[in-house]
Amino acid sequence: MTTSTIAAVLSDADGREALPNSFEVARRAGKIFDEIRNHREFDRLRTSTLTYPDSWATFTGLPLIAEWDLDDDAPHLVTEAVKVLAMKAAVYELTADERLADLDVSAPVEEMVRALTAQFTTLSRIQTELGLVFIHSTGNKRATYDEDDYTDQVYAAANWGVIPRRYWIGQDETHRRLAVLFEHYESIGVQEGGRRHHFTFRYNAG
């Protein structure tokens, strides 16, 4: 079975309709990606996103990247996140299905997508002026991204080069790295991947 045939009939376990042909999505996504980056507001979007990392870093997204370094990695992640917005917008144009268009994405890249969408005013202006719909909803998340799935097929067909596995991490490796992170977090009293701790922040005078 060819890659395009697989993409045309792919559907996930929760009953979503078949996703559109990955090559058709990729053609449109490539154009959208260029339109976003050529927009007069793109530099503002990019700069604003990178200015306040304390507002978007979490315990279970960016830390999955081996030897994560904000200064070196964040600019590359912005590029990957813009590609995601372009792919989702292309699927939405072809299907008019918001849930279908919210593609599975690697956790570190997803975290940067959230950082981009937090720049609501600038992103909304770009969306309106380009006549696009940017799709992002936490209610649709399934955390099922894996290597060589539909998202990867679209990415490859868009001729964006080799997908950077530093950021696009498959399910098995994601679970393994999360286990390592949780072990480290728990050693300093941070429980459940940052969901709970017992720090009182009391000041104890000597």
Secondary structure, DSSP 4 states (H G I P E B T S, - for coil): --HHHHHHH---TT-PPPPPPHHHHHHHHHHHHHHHHHSTTHHHHHHHHHH-GGGT--SSSGGGSTT--HHHHHHHHHHHHHHHHHHHHHHHHHH--HHHHS----HHHHHHHHHHHT-HHHHHHHHHHHT------GGG------TTSHHHHHHHHTT--S--TTTS--HHHHHHHHHHHHHHHHHTTEEGGGTEE---------
